[in-house]
Amino acid sequence: MNNPSYDQFLDVLATGDEAQTVAFLEAHLKELPEDLQEKIVFALFEDSVGKQLEEQEALASAQKEGLDILAKLQAAKKMYEEAQQAQALKESLGA
């Protein structure tokens, strides 16, 4: 493959800079060999799906943690209210 765009792509890819690689692909994808285009598009799609899955898992984890904290706060509130009622009852019986 003596395609200048292919050689440029390899150079950009070698930098390890994802943003630069994506920018290059946006500008030059159609200049690359068709079989490579298909592989790149599939890899980008796969990466996107993976990132979305990670984001969904992180959101689900945060929601679970939030629900756990809420349940603990509700239990603490209930204990506090019960303690207040017990104190009020003691005061009313002692007075």
C-alpha positions in Angstrom: 0.0 0.0 0.0 1.9 3.0 -1.2 -1.0 5.4 -0.6 0.2 8.7 0.9 -2.9 8.9 3.1 -2.2 5.4 4.4 1.3 6.4 5.3 0.0 9.6 6.9 -2.5 7.6 8.8 0.2 5.3 10.2 2.2 8.4 11.2 -0.8 9.9 13.0 -1.7 6.5 14.6 1.8 6.2 15.9 1.5 9.4 17.9 -1.1 7.7 20.1 -3.2 10.9 20.1 -6.8 9.7 19.8 -8.2 13.2 18.9 -5.6 13.7 16.2 -6.3 10.2 14.8 -10.1 10.8 14.7 -9.6 14.2 13.1 -7.4 12.7 10.4 -9.9 9.9 9.8 -12.8 12.5 9.5 -10.8 14.3 6.8 -9.2 11.4 5.0 -11.1 8.2 5.6 -12.3 7.9 2.0 -8.8 8.2 0.7 -7.8 5.0 2.5 -8.2 1.5 0.9 -11.8 0.3 1.1 -11.0 -2.8 3.2 -9.2 -0.6 5.8 -12.1 1.9 5.7 -14.5 -0.9 6.7 -12.2 -2.1 9.5 -11.8 1.4 10.8 -15.5 2.2 10.7 -16.2 -1.1 12.6 -13.5 -0.3 15.2 -14.9 3.2 15.7 -18.4 1.7 16.1 -17.2 -0.9 18.5 -15.4 1.7 20.5 -18.4 3.9 20.6 -20.6 1.1 21.8 -18.1 0.2 24.5 -17.9 3.8 25.7 -21.7 4.0 25.9 -21.8 0.8 27.8 -19.2 2.1 30.3 -21.2 5.3 30.7 -24.4 3.4 31.3 -22.7 1.1 33.9 -21.3 4.2 35.7 -24.7 5.9 35.7 -26.4 2.7 37.0 -23.7 2.5 39.7 -24.2 6.1 40.7 -28.0 5.6 40.8 -27.6 2.6 43.0 -25.2 4.5 45.4 -27.7 7.3 45.5 -30.6 5.0 46.3 -28.5 3.4 49.1 -27.6 6.8 50.6 -31.3 7.8 50.4 -32.4 4.6 52.2 -29.8 5.3 54.9 -30.9 8.9 55.3 -34.6 7.8 55.5 -33.7 5.2 58.2 -31.7 7.9 60.1 -34.6 10.3 59.8 -37.0 7.6 61.1 -34.7 6.9 64.1 -34.4 10.6 64.9 -38.2 11.1 64.7 -38.7 8.0 67.0 -36.1 9.3 69.4 -37.9 12.7 69.4 -41.3 11.0 70.1 -39.8 9.0 72.9 -38.2 12.1 74.4 -41.5 14.0 74.2 -43.3 11.0 75.8 -40.8 10.9 78.6 -41.2 14.7 79.2 -44.9 14.5 79.2 -44.9 11.6 81.7 -42.3 13.2 83.9 -44.0 16.6 83.9 
